[in-house]
Amino acid sequence: MDASCLFKTLLATNWALFLWDQYITYRQYKVHRDAEKRPEEVKELINEEDYKKARDYKIDNHQFGFLQSWFNQLLLTAQLVGGYYPFLWYATEKYPFHVAVFLSINSIIETIIDLPWDLYHTFIIEEAHGFNKQTVPFYFLDKLKKMLVGFALTMPIVYGIEWIVVNGGPYFFVYIWVFISVIVLLLMTIYPTFIAPLFDRYFPLPDGDLKSKIEQLAASLNYPLTKLYVVNGSKRSAHSNAYMYGFWKNKRIVLYDTLLSGAEKEKVHKLYIEAGEKIEETENDKKRGMSNDEVVAVLGHELGHWALWHTLINLVITEVNLFLCFSVFAYFYKWDALYQAFGYRDTPPIIGMMLVFQFVLALYNQFAHMGQVIHSRSAEFGADEFAAKLGHGDNLIGALTKLGVDNLSMPINDSLYSWCVHTHPPVVERVAAVRAFQAKKQ
């Protein structure tokens, strides 16, 4: 295949995948647009007022998403056809640390182009629906910090990969795989402890009923919990979250303050104020959050992922996928026609990796993602059942319902979109599955 034909084929594949994504997204939009009245099957899960708020939020995000997606796709096509990337690559080759200069300038340009979209989404859409908590100065400082930290983390990895490609011999892709695997494990270890605190302050969860219940739950499952933190998520957004991290006998749990309610939230906010952090809550913010038993049920679900080995299984899947991708890169990275197709005069390894991962593997990535979604959905149902087996079924249903309402999630979805995109099954399906398990158990 000559370079011209190859370029047209890869660009056509890119467009086909984009149009597929737009098709399933339009199906989801159509379901939300046409469901003006709250369906009968979700009346238990959401009241009329919250349903209207969730629908308005989704419609705004859909319309914004369509515009941004088409802009980005047309821009990418213009850049590829017009030779933007090879122009920037050769324009920066005279500078020391050529790869770093190229990637940095490209990253800055991409950030500037994306900035109006991100500002609109944050300060117009998220603000209008009661989620945004950032000020403009905080937003820009946060974005600058993320860029600098991202640059500091990325550049050594990029140069490490380039060195291995040049010096690794015929099996260099194996060495890259090992190198990246070590980096992933290292980042999983150091990111929460050393990098995440650059952006947020982590506080020990205050003593009380919630802390005692979480520690009892962890002890009952022999989960080696060493630290229990709460983070001020409300300084950015009213969306709620919780996560676990750590290896071996050093496990930690982090709760966002937006997940809490009542006395527990008040105690946490008192900690923030004493530490000099600003807390501003609207009346809507005060209504959000869960009871202590519901928070414990959510953590019962998360501990289910640990007990059922989902985290390790996901890591193995990631490693196998990385090995396959690097193997494909090793096969194609010296293919002159690939570089010529996109306007390059030689075969720089980093450019080759970008072309292979973004374009050659595009179709594979789509199918791999869909497989990951199916696996993830199965794992979520499994973790829900695990929490229900521990006796937290009713509280988990309450927690899932509140999470949906607090985050303005629409309780109805297009089935094809959901199967292709939702790594977490819709709340309606999860609640039904928990109830079915409880009925079977009785």
C-alpha positions in Angstrom: 0.0 0.0 0.0 1.5 3.4 -1.0 1.6 6.3 1.4 -1.3 8.2 -0.1 -3.6 5.2 0.0 -2.6 4.4 3.6 -3.3 7.9 4.7 -6.8 7.9 3.2 -7.5 4.5 4.8 -6.4 5.5 8.3 -8.2 8.8 8.0 -11.4 7.1 6.8 -11.1 4.6 9.8 -10.7 7.6 12.1 -13.9 9.2 10.7 -15.8 5.9 10.8 -15.1 5.5 14.5 -16.0 9.1 15.1 -19.3 8.8 13.3 -20.0 5.5 15.2 -19.4 7.4 18.5 -21.7 10.2 17.3 -24.4 7.8 16.3 -24.6 6.0 19.7 -24.3 9.4 21.5 -27.2 10.8 19.4 -29.2 7.7 20.4 -28.6 8.6 24.1 -29.4 12.2 23.5 -32.6 11.3 21.8 -33.7 9.1 24.7 -33.1 12.0 27.1 -34.6 14.6 24.8 -37.8 12.7 24.2 -38.4 11.6 27.8 -39.9 14.9 29.0 -42.0 13.1 31.6 -40.5 10.9 34.3 -41.0 7.2 33.3 -43.1 5.0 35.6 -40.2 2.6 36.2 -38.0 5.2 37.8 -40.5 6.9 40.1 -39.1 5.1 43.1 -35.6 6.4 42.4 -36.1 10.1 41.6 -38.8 12.6 42.2 -40.3 14.9 39.5 -38.2 17.9 40.4 -34.9 16.1 40.5 -35.7 14.3 37.3 -36.3 17.6 35.5 -32.9 18.9 36.9 -31.1 15.8 35.7 -32.7 15.9 32.3 -31.8 19.6 31.8 -28.2 18.9 32.9 -27.9 16.0 30.5 -29.4 18.0 27.5 -27.0 20.8 28.1 -24.0 18.4 28.2 -25.2 16.6 25.1 -25.5 19.7 23.0 -22.2 21.0 24.3 -20.6 17.6 23.7 -21.8 17.5 20.1 -20.3 20.9 19.3 -17.0 20.2 20.9 -16.7 16.7 19.4 -17.3 18.0 15.8 -14.9 20.9 16.3 -12.1 18.6 17.6 -12.7 16.1 14.8 -12.7 18.8 12.0 -9.6 20.4 13.6 -7.7 17.1 13.7 -8.6 16.4 10.1 -7.4 19.8 9.1 -4.2 19.3 11.0 -3.5 16.0 9.4 -4.3 17.1 5.9 -2.5 20.3 6.3 0.7 18.7 7.8 0.6 20.6 11.1 2.3 17.8 13.1 5.3 17.2 10.8 5.7 21.0 10.4 5.9 21.4 14.2 8.3 18.4 14.4 10.8 19.7 11.9 10.4 23.3 13.1 11.6 22.3 16.5 14.4 19.8 15.5 17.1 22.4 15.9 16.5 22.8 19.6 18.2 20.8 22.3 15.8 18.2 23.8 13.9 18.1 20.5 11.2 15.7 21.7 10.5 17.6 24.9 10.2 20.9 23.0 7.9 19.4 20.4 5.6 17.8 22.9 5.6 20.9 25.2 4.7 23.3 22.4 2.0 20.9 21.0 0.6 20.5 24.6 0.4 24.3 25.1 -1.3 24.8 21.7 -3.8 22.1 22.5 -4.5 23.6 25.9 -5.1 27.1 24.4 -7.4 25.6 21.8 -9.4 23.6 24.4 -9.5 26.5 26.9 -12.6 28.2 25.7 -14.5 24.9 25.7 -13.3 23.9 29.2 -14.1 27.4 30.6 -17.6 27.3 29.1 -18.2 23.8 30.5 -16.9 24.7 34.0 -18.2 28.2 34.5 -21.4 28.1 32.4 -22.8 24.5 32.4 -21.4 23.2 35.7 -22.0 26.5 37.4 -25.6 26.7 36.1 -26.4 23.3 37.5 -24.8 23.9 40.9 -21.6 21.8 40.6 -18.8 24.2 39.9 -17.0 25.5 43.1 -13.9 26.9 41.4 -13.0 30.5 41.1 -11.3 31.7 37.9 -7.9 32.3 39.6 -8.1 28.8 41.3 -9.0 27.2 37.9 -6.0 28.7 36.1 -3.5 27.9 38.9 -4.8 24.4 39.1 -4.5 23.9 35.3 -1.0 25.3 35.4 0.0 22.9 38.2 -1.4 20.0 36.3 0.5 20.9 33.2 3.8 21.3 35.0 3.3 18.0 37.0 2.3 16.2 33.8 5.4 17.5 32.0 7.7 16.4 34.8 6.2 12.9 34.8 5.9 12.5 31.1 9.3 13.6 29.8 11.5 11.0 31.6 9.1 8.3 30.4 9.2 9.5 26.8 13.0 9.7 26.8 13.2 6.3 28.5 11.0 4.8 25.7 13.0 6.5 23.0 16.3 5.2 24.4 14.9 1.6 24.7 13.7 1.7 21.0 17.1 2.9 19.8 19.2 0.6 22.0 17.0 -2.3 22.8 17.6 -4.5 19.8 15.0 -6.8 18.2 13.1 -7.4 21.4 12.9 -3.7 22.5 9.1 -3.9 22.8 9.5 -6.4 25.6 11.8 -4.0 27.5 9.4 -1.1 26.9 6.6 -3.2 28.3 8.6 -4.0 31.4 9.6 -0.3 31.7 6.1 1.0 31.4 4.7 -1.7 33.8 7.2 -0.7 36.4 6.3 3.0 35.9 2.6 2.2 36.2 3.1 0.3 39.5 5.4 3.1 40.8 2.9 5.8 39.9 0.0 3.8 41.6 2.2 3.8 44.7 3.5 7.4 44.8 0.7 9.3 43.1 -1.7 9.3 46.0 1.0 10.0 48.6 3.2 12.5 46.9 1.5 13.9 43.8 -2.2 14.1 44.6 -1.5 16.3 47.8 0.0 18.9 45.4 -3.6 19.6 44.3 -5.7 18.7 47.4 -5.3 18.5 51.1 -5.9 15.1 52.7 -7.2 15.0 56.3 -7.6 11.9 58.6 -11.3 11.2 58.9 -12.4 12.5 62.4 -13.2 9.9 65.1 -16.8 9.0 65.3 -19.6 6.7 64.2 -18.6 6.6 60.5 -14.9 6.0 61.2 -15.7 3.1 63.6 -18.1 1.5 61.1 -15.6 1.7 58.3 -12.8 0.2 60.4 -15.2 -2.6 61.6 -16.1 -3.4 58.0 -12.4 -3.5 56.9 -11.5 -5.7 59.9 -14.4 -8.1 59.2 -12.9 -8.7 55.7 -9.2 -8.7 56.8 -8.7 -5.7 54.6 -5.4 -4.1 55.8 -6.6 -0.6 56.2 -3.8 1.7 57.5 -5.2 5.2 56.7 -8.6 6.7 56.3 -8.7 10.1 54.7 -11.2 12.7 53.7 -10.4 15.2 50.9 -12.0 18.6 50.2 -13.5 17.8 46.9 -16.1 20.6 47.3 -13.5 23.3 46.5 -13.7 22.1 42.8 -17.1 20.4 42.4 -20.2 19.2 44.1 -19.8 15.8 42.5 -19.1 13.0 45.0 -16.5 10.2 45.0 -14.6 7.7 47.1 -11.6 5.5 46.3 -9.1 3.0 47.7 -5.4 2.6 46.9 -2.2 1.0 48.2 -0.4 -2.3 47.9 0.0 -5.3 50.1 -0.5 -4.4 53.8 -0.7 -0.7 53.3 -4.2 0.1 52.1 -5.9 3.4 52.3 -9.4 4.8 51.8 -10.2 8.3 50.6 -13.7 9.9 51.0 -14.8 13.1 49.3 -16.5 15.5 51.7 -19.3 15.7 49.2 -20.2 12.1 49.9 -21.0 12.9 53.6 -23.9 14.5 55.3 -25.1 15.8 58.6 -22.8 15.7 61.6 -20.0 13.9 59.8 -19.8 16.6 57.1 -19.9 19.3 59.8 -16.9 17.7 61.6 -15.0 17.5 58.4 -15.7 21.1 57.4 -14.6 22.2 60.8 -11.3 20.6 60.1 -11.0 22.4 56.8 -11.8 25.8 58.3 -9.3 25.3 61.1 -6.7 24.5 58.4 -7.5 27.7 56.6 -9.6 26.3 53.8 -12.7 28.1 52.6 -16.0 26.3 52.8 -19.1 27.7 50.9 -22.2 25.6 50.8 -25.5 26.4 49.0 -28.8 25.0 50.2 -28.6 22.4 47.5 -25.1 21.4 48.7 -26.5 20.8 52.2 -29.1 18.4 50.9 -26.5 16.3 49.1 -24.7 13.4 50.7 -25.4 10.0 52.4 -26.0 8.6 55.8 -23.2 6.9 57.5 -24.7 3.4 56.8 -25.0 4.3 53.1 -21.3 5.4 53.0 -20.4 2.1 54.6 -22.5 0.2 51.9 -20.6 2.1 49.2 -17.3 1.0 50.7 -18.7 -2.5 51.0 -19.1 -2.4 47.3 -15.5 -1.1 46.8 -14.1 -3.7 49.2 -16.0 -6.2 47.1 -13.7 -5.3 44.1 -10.7 -6.0 46.3 -12.1 -9.3 47.8 -13.1 -10.6 44.3 -9.7 -9.8 42.8 -11.2 -7.3 40.3 -8.3 -4.9 40.9 -5.7 -7.6 40.1 -7.7 -8.9 37.1 -7.9 -5.3 35.7 -4.1 -4.9 36.2 -3.5 -8.2 34.3 -5.8 -7.1 31.5 -4.0 -3.8 31.3 -0.6 -5.5 31.1 -1.7 -7.9 28.4 -3.2 -5.0 26.4 0.0 -3.0 26.7 2.1 -6.0 25.6 -0.1 -6.4 22.5 0.1 -2.7 21.6 3.9 -2.5 22.0 4.2 -5.7 19.8 2.1 -4.0 17.1 4.3 -0.9 17.4 7.4 -3.0 17.0 6.0 -4.4 13.8 5.1 -1.1 12.3 7.5 1.5 13.7 10.0 1.2 10.8 7.4 1.1 8.1 8.4 4.1 5.9 5.0 4.4 4.2 3.4 5.0 7.6 5.5 8.1 8.2 5.3 9.3 4.6 1.6 9.0 4.7 1.4 11.6 7.5 4.1 13.9 6.0 7.3 12.8 7.8 10.7 12.5 6.0 12.2 10.0 8.5 11.1 7.6 11.1 11.4 9.1 14.6 10.4 6.5 17.3 8.1 8.8 19.3 6.2 9.9 16.2 5.9 6.3 15.2 4.4 5.4 18.6 1.9 8.3 18.3 0.9 7.1 14.8 0.6 3.5 15.7 -1.3 3.9 18.9 -3.7 6.6 17.6 -4.3 5.4 14.0 -3.1 1.9 13.3 -4.6 0.5 16.5 -7.7 2.7 16.4 -10.1 -0.1 15.4 -8.5 -2.5 17.9 -8.8 0.1 20.7 -12.5 0.5 20.0 -13.2 -3.2 20.4 -10.8 -3.5 23.4 -12.7 -0.6 25.0 -16.1 -2.4 24.4 -14.7 -5.6 25.9 -13.4 -3.6 28.9 -16.9 -2.1 29.4 -18.5 -5.5 29.4 -16.0 -6.8 31.9 -16.4 -3.7 34.1 -20.2 -4.0 34.1 -19.9 -7.6 35.3 -17.5 -6.6 38.0 -19.8 -3.8 39.2 -22.7 -6.3 39.6 -20.4 -8.7 41.4 -19.3 -6.0 43.9 -22.9 -4.9 44.4 -23.8 -8.5 45.2 -20.8 -8.8 47.6 -22.0 -5.7 49.5 -25.6 -7.2 49.6 -24.2 -10.5 51.0 -22.6 -8.5 53.9 -26.1 -7.2 54.7 -25.8 -3.7 53.1 -28.2 -4.3 50.3 -30.9 -1.8 51.4 -28.3 0.8 52.2 -26.5 0.3 48.9 -29.8 0.9 47.1 -30.2 4.1 49.1 -26.6 5.1 48.3 -26.9 4.4 44.6 -30.2 6.3 44.4 -28.6 9.3 46.2 -25.5 9.2 44.1 -27.7 9.4 41.0 -29.8 12.3 42.3 -26.8 14.2 43.7 -24.8 13.9 40.5 -27.9 14.6 38.3 -27.6 11.3 36.5 -30.5 10.4 34.2 -32.0 7.1 35.3 -32.9 6.1 31.7 -30.5 5.3 28.9 -30.3 4.0 25.4 -29.4 0.3 25.7 -26.8 0.3 22.8 -25.1 3.5 24.2 -25.0 2.0 27.7 -23.5 -1.3 26.6 -20.8 0.5 24.6 -19.9 3.3 27.0 -21.1 2.8 30.6 -18.4 1.0 32.6 -20.9 1.2 35.5 -24.3 -0.2 34.8 -27.2 2.4 35.1 -28.6 2.8 38.6 -31.9 1.2 37.6 -30.2 -2.0 36.6 -28.0 -2.1 39.7 -30.9 -1.6 42.0 -32.9 -4.3 40.3 -30.0 -6.7 40.5 -29.6 -6.1 44.3 -33.3 -6.5 44.9 -33.3 -9.7 42.8 -30.4 -11.1 44.9 -32.2 -10.1 48.1 -35.4 -11.9 47.0 -33.5 -15.0 46.1 -31.7 -15.0 49.4 -35.0 -14.9 51.4 
